[in-house]
Amino acid sequence: MFLSSSTSPEIHSYLHAKEQGEKSRTELYFLLRRSGLYFSTKGTSEEPRHLQFFCEFSLSDTYMSLTGKKISGAPTNHGFCFKPNKSGGNRDLKQLCADEEQSGT
């Protein structure tokens, strides 16, 4: 409902990101916009030239992780992931983890 409204605020937070095939997680500054999820390549800069596209929600399924710390070695249990709807298998899985439950939600 949030992403389908005509006006929506931008939400931003630091998240721990891990892409499939990577061994470690990187803490990045993420921005949630109606067009998708982006991360900044320059600290907390929100300038378009510093934002890199991460995921589009209309083309992905979102899953919450209840035991990410134990199973996948996440820094906290507030994890979630995005899996594209296309037939790419698990190699396109993108995992994120928030420090607090509110940031993850």
C-alpha positions in Angstrom: 0.0 0.0 0.0 2.9 2.4 0.9 4.6 2.0 -2.5 1.4 2.3 -4.6 0.3 5.6 -3.2 0.8 8.8 -5.3 2.8 10.5 -2.6 5.1 8.7 -0.2 8.0 9.8 2.0 11.5 8.5 1.5 12.7 6.1 4.2 16.4 5.8 4.8 18.5 3.7 7.1 21.7 1.7 7.4 21.3 -2.0 6.6 23.7 -4.9 6.4 23.7 -6.2 2.8 24.8 -9.6 1.5 24.4 -10.7 -2.1 24.4 -14.3 -3.1 27.9 -15.7 -3.4 29.4 -13.1 -1.1 30.8 -14.3 2.3 30.6 -11.0 4.2 28.0 -8.4 4.8 28.5 -4.7 4.1 26.8 -1.9 6.0 25.3 0.5 3.5 23.0 3.5 3.6 19.7 2.5 1.9 16.8 4.7 0.6 13.4 3.3 0.0 11.5 5.1 -2.8 8.4 4.4 -4.8 10.6 3.2 -7.6 12.5 0.7 -5.5 15.3 0.3 -3.0 18.6 2.1 -3.6 21.9 2.4 -1.7 24.4 5.2 -1.6 27.9 4.8 -2.8 29.0 7.9 -0.9 28.1 7.5 2.7 24.7 9.2 3.4 24.5 11.1 0.2 21.1 11.1 -1.4 22.1 12.7 -4.6 21.0 10.7 -7.7 24.5 10.3 -9.0 25.5 8.5 -5.7 22.5 6.2 -5.6 22.7 2.7 -7.0 19.6 0.6 -7.7 19.3 -2.5 -5.5 15.8 -4.0 -5.9 12.4 -3.3 -7.4 9.5 -4.6 -5.3 7.0 -5.1 -8.1 9.4 -7.7 -9.7 10.5 -9.4 -6.5 9.1 -11.5 -3.6 10.0 -10.4 -0.1 10.7 -12.8 2.7 11.3 -12.1 6.4 13.9 -14.2 8.3 13.1 -15.1 11.9 16.4 -16.8 12.7 18.9 -15.1 10.3 21.5 -14.7 13.0 21.7 -18.4 13.7 21.2 -19.8 10.2 22.9 -17.4 7.9 25.4 -15.6 10.2 23.5 -12.3 10.1 24.6 -9.7 12.7 21.0 -9.6 14.1 17.7 -11.5 13.8 16.0 -8.7 11.9 16.7 -10.0 8.4 14.8 -10.1 5.2 15.6 -10.9 1.6 14.4 -10.2 -2.0 14.1 -12.8 -4.7 13.3 -11.7 -8.2 10.1 -13.3 -9.7 12.0 -14.3 -12.8 13.5 -17.8 -13.1 17.0 -17.0 -11.9 17.1 -19.4 -9.0 18.8 -18.6 -5.7 21.7 -16.8 -7.3 19.8 -13.5 -7.5 18.8 -13.6 -3.8 19.6 -10.4 -2.0 19.8 -10.5 1.8 19.5 -7.5 4.1 19.6 -7.2 7.9 18.6 -4.3 10.1 20.0 -3.4 13.5 16.6 -2.9 14.9 13.2 -4.4 14.2 11.7 -1.0 13.4 14.3 -0.4 10.7 13.7 -3.8 9.1 10.0 -3.3 9.1 
